[in-house]
Amino acid sequence: MRAHPAGPAGAALGLMIAACALAPPRGEPTAMLLAELQTALADFRSSSAGTARAPPQPALAPLAGVGRARLKAALGPPDGCPLRNRGAECAHAAQWRYRYFAPPPLREANGQAVVGYAYTIDLALEFAADDSIARAAWQLGR
């Protein structure tokens, strides 16, 4: 095995540079997760009633610390919040929900659709005082 032309220090520096070049950029997991959530949400919203597939439910840890404005830029306004109105009041609510899945409506014996769904799969978010995401979880809703 030949020695590195710049000696042991040069070899170590070369390894450090190679390792840094292979490391993913900081923040990439968050950007990738937001893109995945955006695509899944668009798929659900564009599907006709009862035809949506259950979404993938990726780990949500990369969302910790993401600001409300960045989240809204990626996913749009939330589908719900604890407040009755989704307008301006919901924009600053401490909790947001995005609906990612609803199965076909329950059917009665005569084939008439029952109002509502058996359950939904929602992305539930809680914001900290600085408007960053403090908690994110997949939850079954009604």
C-alpha positions in Angstrom: 0.0 0.0 0.0 1.4 3.4 -1.0 1.6 6.3 1.4 -0.5 9.4 0.7 1.7 12.0 -1.1 0.9 14.6 1.5 1.7 12.3 4.4 -0.7 11.1 7.1 -2.1 14.6 7.7 -3.1 14.8 4.0 -4.7 11.4 4.1 -6.8 12.3 7.1 -7.8 15.6 5.5 -8.8 13.7 2.3 -11.0 11.3 4.3 -12.7 14.2 6.1 -13.4 16.0 2.8 -14.8 12.8 1.3 -17.0 12.2 4.4 -18.4 15.7 4.3 -19.1 15.4 0.6 -21.1 12.2 1.2 -23.1 13.5 4.1 -26.6 14.8 3.2 -27.1 18.5 3.5 -28.5 19.7 6.8 -32.3 20.0 6.8 -32.7 17.6 3.9 -34.8 15.1 5.9 -37.3 17.9 6.7 -37.6 19.1 3.1 -38.0 15.5 1.9 -40.7 14.8 4.5 -42.6 18.0 3.7 -42.5 17.1 0.0 -43.8 13.6 0.8 -46.6 14.9 3.0 -47.5 17.5 0.3 -47.8 14.8 -2.4 -49.9 12.5 -0.2 -52.2 15.3 0.8 -52.6 16.4 -2.8 -53.4 12.8 -3.8 -56.0 12.5 -1.1 -57.7 15.8 -1.9 -57.8 15.1 -5.6 -59.3 11.6 -5.2 -63.1 11.0 -5.4 -64.9 10.0 -2.3 -64.0 6.5 -1.2 -61.2 5.9 -3.7 -58.3 7.2 -1.7 -55.7 4.7 -0.5 -54.4 4.9 3.1 -51.4 7.1 3.0 -47.9 6.1 4.0 -47.3 7.3 7.6 -43.7 8.3 7.7 -41.9 9.1 10.9 -42.6 12.7 11.7 -39.5 13.6 13.9 -38.0 15.8 11.1 -41.0 18.2 11.6 -39.9 19.2 15.1 -39.1 22.9 15.0 -40.5 23.6 11.6 -42.2 27.0 11.6 -45.9 27.4 11.0 -45.3 29.6 7.9 -43.1 26.9 6.3 -45.6 24.2 7.0 -48.4 26.2 5.5 -46.3 27.0 2.4 -45.9 23.3 1.9 -49.3 21.9 2.8 -51.7 24.9 2.6 -54.2 25.8 5.3 -55.1 23.1 7.8 -58.2 21.0 7.4 -59.1 21.7 11.0 -58.2 23.1 14.3 -59.9 23.2 17.8 -61.6 26.5 16.9 -64.9 26.4 15.0 -63.8 28.6 12.1 -61.0 27.7 9.8 -60.3 31.2 8.8 -58.1 33.8 10.5 -58.8 32.3 13.9 -57.5 28.9 12.9 -54.4 30.5 11.4 -53.0 31.1 14.9 -54.5 28.1 16.7 -52.2 26.0 18.9 -53.2 22.8 17.0 -53.7 22.0 13.4 -55.0 18.9 11.7 -54.6 17.7 8.1 -56.8 14.9 6.8 -54.9 12.3 4.9 -57.4 9.5 4.5 -61.1 8.8 4.8 -62.5 5.4 3.8 -65.7 5.1 1.8 -68.8 6.2 3.7 -70.5 3.5 5.6 -73.5 2.0 3.8 -76.9 1.1 5.1 -78.6 -2.1 4.0 -80.5 -0.3 1.2 -77.3 1.1 -0.3 -77.8 4.7 1.0 -74.6 6.3 2.2 -74.5 7.2 5.9 -73.4 10.7 6.6 -69.8 10.7 7.8 -67.0 8.2 7.9 -66.1 5.4 10.3 -62.6 7.0 10.9 -60.0 9.2 9.3 -56.2 9.4 9.4 -55.1 12.8 10.3 -51.7 14.5 10.8 -52.1 16.3 14.2 -49.8 19.1 15.0 -49.2 21.2 18.1 -47.3 24.5 18.0 -45.0 26.0 20.6 -45.2 29.7 21.6 -42.6 30.6 18.9 -45.0 29.1 16.2 -42.7 26.1 15.5 -44.0 22.5 15.6 -43.6 21.1 19.1 -45.4 17.8 18.4 -46.5 15.9 15.4 -48.4 12.6 15.3 -50.6 10.4 13.1 -54.0 10.0 14.7 -57.3 8.3 14.0 -60.1 10.8 13.8 -63.8 10.7 13.4 
